[in-house]
Amino acid sequence: MNKIAIVFWSGTGSTEAMANYIAEGVRAAGGEAELMGPGDFSAGQFSAYSAVAFGCPAMGSEVLEEMEFEPMFAALEHSLSGKRIALFGSYGWGDGQWMRDWCKRCDDAGANLLDENGLTVNEAPDAEGEEACKKLGRRLAAW
């Protein structure tokens, strides 16, 4: 069974909803999903999971949340080489530059990205966003 870590930060609940739908998809495909906040995950935990999905909304001028998520992710960057990673998050403005930048960071670190563009949802996930999240979870479980 594939064990997937879903590590996320959510300010308004939209990215949390995405994380829960991804977990549903993982479980529907026969995998095990463990949801956690950025303070609960470190580089030493990568080996316990077959893949990790990181989720964070766009903040400010389209950047990752700077108090909890960005410090955690920056500390992991040197450990991403060869790791199976998926990225997801919600946004309410802009054009998704934060996700493109985040994907590039992972690519530059040698991560094996499930989707080179990440998964984004504008505001809260609607029915289409919910299904996209569940599909991502199913793909993670089968990866």
N, C-alpha and C positions, 0 to 999 in steps of 0.2 A: 504494500500500500504506500502511495506517495504521501508524505507529510509536508504540508505547505504552511509556511509562516506568512501571516498577513500583518505587516507592521505599518501602522498608519497614525496620522494626526488629523483631527477634524475640529474646526472651529464652530461651524454652524450645524453640523450633522450630515451634510451632503456626502462628504468623503467617508464618513462612518457608514452611511447607508450603502455606499459602493462596496466597502470592505465586507459588509454582511452579505451582500448579494454574491460577491466573489466566493466567500466561504460556502454559501449554498451550492454554487456551481461545483466547487471542489468536492463537497460531500455527495452531491448527486452523481458524480463520476466515480465514486468509490474511494476518494482520497480523504485524508484527515486534514482539517484546517485549524490552525491555532491563531487567533487574533490577539494582537498586543499593541501597546503604545510604544513610542520611540524609546522611552526609558527602560523598556523591558527586553531590548534586543541589543546584542553586541556581536562583534566579528567572530568571537569564539563559538557562537551558536549556529553558524552557517552549516556545519557538518551534521547537525541534527535534522536538517530539512532537505528535501530534494529540490525545492525552489523557494524563493522568497518574493512576495509581492509587496512593494513599498507604495504607500499612498499618502499624498499630501496635496492640499489645495494650493492654488495660486494665492500668494499674499502680496500686499503692497504693489510694487511695480513688477509683478509677475516673477516672484522668487518663492522658494520654499519657506515654510514657517521658520522663523529665525531663532526662537528661544529654545525649542525642544528638538524639532525634527532636523533642521539643518546641521546642528552640532553632532547629532547622532549619525547622520548620513555621511558627513565629512570624515568622521572617525572610522567609518567602514570602507571608504573609497579605496584605500590601499589593499583591501581584502576582496575586492569584487572580481578579480581576474578568474575567469572560468566558471563563475557562479551563475546559476540560472536565476534570472531576475525578471520580474514584471513590474511596470510602473503604472500608477493610476492616480487620478485626482480630479477635483471639480474646480470650476472657475466661474466668475461672474462678470468679468470684463477682460479686455485684451483679446489676443488671438491665439493663446496657447504657447507663447514663447517660453514660459517657465518649463513646460513639458519638453520642448525641443532641447532646451539647455540641459535639462536633467538627463534625457536620453543620451545626449552627447557626452556628458560626464561619465555615464556608465559605459558607453562604448569606448571612450578614451581609457578607462580603467580596465578594459578587457572583459567586461561582464558579457554573459551570453543572454541577450535580451529576447524575451519571448516575442515581443512586438517592438520593432525599432521606433515606433511613434508613440508608444504608451497608449493608455486609454483615458480619455478625458470626457467629462460630462459638464455641460453648461448648467450651473445652479444644481438643483437636486435631480437625481436620476428619474426620468419619466419611464414609461413602459419600455421604450427602445433602449434607454440607458441601463435599466434593470437587466434586460436580456443580454446586453453587451457585457455587463459585469459577470453574469452567470456563465456566459460563454467563456470569458477569460478564466474563470475558476475551473471549468471543465477542461480547458486546454492545459492549465497548470497541472491538474491531477494526472493528465495523460502524458505529460512531457517527460 
